[in-house]
């Protein structure tokens, strides 16, 4: 796993509070609805100052580790915080050290498999240790770049 310096980013999008355990149960999963909404054609066309066409997922406000609750914001990167469209929030992703993992292959399975590897790395006490501050997924045409805060 490659450690890199991740630049600051502002993301505007839809927010949900969940746990990994809830997401593994289709009856309790909240993320599919958020992703469906964020992935709809033109979902962010009306958001000014977008930096690109990528979708970003910010994982933050960790209750504890990967077993606890966390907040996920799925949205678009922006240069400055605009007047927020109804139902959206803005979050600043601070610059910092992160493990960068390039996820390629059929989605979402490749991303799910990668997250499971990250959880195993965490549970085994692997270095560098996760900070559980703010993680970032950058979804682009080639796949996903995952930045895990360390």
C-alpha positions, 0 to 999 in steps of 0.5 A: 500500500502506497502512502501519499499526501492527499490534497484538500478537497471540498465535496458537495453531495448527499449524506447518510450515517450507517455502519458496515454491518447495516450495509451487509444486510439489504434490509438495513443498507442505506448506501445503495439509495444514496449512490443511486441518487448521486449516480443519476444522470445530471445529479450534480449538473446544477452544482457550480464550480465542479472540479471534474466529473468524478464521483467522490465518497467521503467517509468521516465522523467514525464512531470508533473503527470499521465496526462502528458508525460512520458518515458517508457523503457521496457527491462532486468535488467543488472549488468553493462551497456554493449555495447548497442545493436542497438536500445536499451538504458540503464537507471539507476533506483536509489534506493529509497522509493517506494509503492510496489503493487503486481499485480496478475491475468489475464494480462494485465487487472490486471495491467491496473486496478492497474494503475487506482487505483494508479491514483485514489490514486494520484488524491485523495491526498492519502498518501504517495504522488507519487514523479513522479521520477522513477516508476518500473514494474517487470514482472515475472511468478507470475505477476507484482510487481509495485514500485511507487516512493514516 
